[in-house]
């Protein structure tokens, strides 16, 4: 975004709509990837506790694989990589854990 000051106008901004759309897609996919990773960690904890049936474990595994494949497809459709979704939070580190 660039600021353009003309005559008496104060703080007018030119917005690149295409870039804004790409940034919005990136933000939405970042949130979805964060939720997917949280669900995956929770599922692994439940499996490790041993209180799920084999069928439940199988369904969880299949669901997680499908979600990961779909995220990869969505990133490819929008010319992004999963690594592009990770946000640098400064002193807190990155939003998504690096595998």
C-alpha positions as CSV (number, residue, x, y, z in Angstrom):
1,X,0.0,0.0,0.0
2,X,1.3,3.4,-0.8
3,X,0.2,6.7,0.7
4,X,-0.7,9.5,-1.8
5,X,-1.1,13.0,-0.5
6,X,-2.9,15.3,-2.9
7,X,-3.8,18.9,-2.3
8,X,-6.2,19.0,0.7
9,X,-6.7,15.2,1.0
10,X,-5.3,13.8,4.1
11,X,-3.9,10.2,4.2
12,X,-5.4,8.8,1.0
13,X,-4.3,5.2,0.2
14,X,-4.1,3.4,-3.1
15,X,-5.1,-0.2,-2.6
16,X,-4.0,-3.0,-4.9
17,X,-7.1,-5.1,-4.9
18,X,-5.3,-8.2,-6.4
19,X,-2.6,-8.1,-3.7
20,X,-5.3,-7.5,-1.0
21,X,-7.1,-10.6,-2.3
22,X,-3.9,-12.7,-2.2
23,X,-3.2,-11.5,1.3
24,X,-6.7,-12.4,2.5
25,X,-6.4,-15.9,1.0
26,X,-3.0,-16.3,2.7
27,X,-4.4,-15.2,6.0
28,X,-7.4,-17.5,5.8
29,X,-5.2,-20.5,4.8
30,X,-2.9,-19.7,7.7
31,X,-5.7,-19.9,10.2
32,X,-7.0,-23.1,8.6
33,X,-3.5,-24.6,8.7
34,X,-3.1,-23.6,12.4
35,X,-6.4,-25.3,13.2
36,X,-5.4,-28.4,11.2
37,X,-2.1,-28.7,13.1
38,X,-3.9,-28.3,16.5
39,X,-6.4,-30.9,15.6
40,X,-3.6,-33.3,14.5
41,X,-1.7,-32.8,17.8
42,X,-4.9,-33.4,19.8
43,X,-5.7,-36.5,17.8
44,X,-2.2,-37.9,18.4
45,X,-2.6,-37.3,22.1
46,X,-5.9,-39.2,22.1
47,X,-4.3,-42.1,20.1
48,X,-1.4,-42.2,22.5
49,X,-3.8,-42.4,25.5
50,X,-5.0,-45.7,24.1
51,X,-8.7,-45.1,24.7
52,X,-9.8,-45.2,21.1
53,X,-10.9,-48.2,19.1
54,X,-8.9,-49.3,16.0
55,X,-11.7,-48.1,13.8
56,X,-11.6,-44.6,15.4
57,X,-7.8,-44.5,15.1
58,X,-8.1,-45.4,11.4
59,X,-10.8,-42.8,10.8
60,X,-8.7,-40.1,12.5
61,X,-5.7,-41.0,10.4
62,X,-7.6,-40.9,7.1
63,X,-9.2,-37.6,8.0
64,X,-5.9,-36.0,8.9
65,X,-4.4,-37.2,5.6
66,X,-7.3,-35.8,3.6
67,X,-7.1,-32.5,5.4
68,X,-3.3,-32.3,4.7
69,X,-3.9,-33.1,1.0
70,X,-6.6,-30.5,0.7
71,X,-4.4,-27.8,2.3
72,X,-1.7,-28.7,-0.2
73,X,-4.2,-28.4,-3.1
74,X,-5.5,-25.1,-1.8
75,X,-2.0,-23.7,-1.5
76,X,-1.2,-24.8,-5.0
77,X,-4.4,-23.2,-6.4
78,X,-3.3,-19.9,-4.9
79,X,0.4,-20.2,-5.7
80,X,1.4,-20.6,-2.1
81,X,3.6,-23.1,-0.2
82,X,2.7,-24.3,3.3
83,X,5.9,-22.5,4.5
84,X,4.5,-19.2,3.2
85,X,1.6,-19.5,5.7
86,X,3.9,-19.3,8.7
87,X,3.9,-15.9,10.4
88,X,6.9,-14.4,12.2
89,X,5.7,-13.3,15.6
90,X,9.0,-11.6,16.5
91,X,10.3,-12.5,19.9
92,X,7.5,-15.1,20.3
93,X,8.9,-17.1,17.3
94,X,6.8,-18.4,14.4
95,X,3.1,-19.0,14.5
96,X,3.2,-22.5,13.1
97,X,5.7,-25.0,14.4
98,X,8.5,-26.0,12.0
99,X,8.4,-29.7,11.5
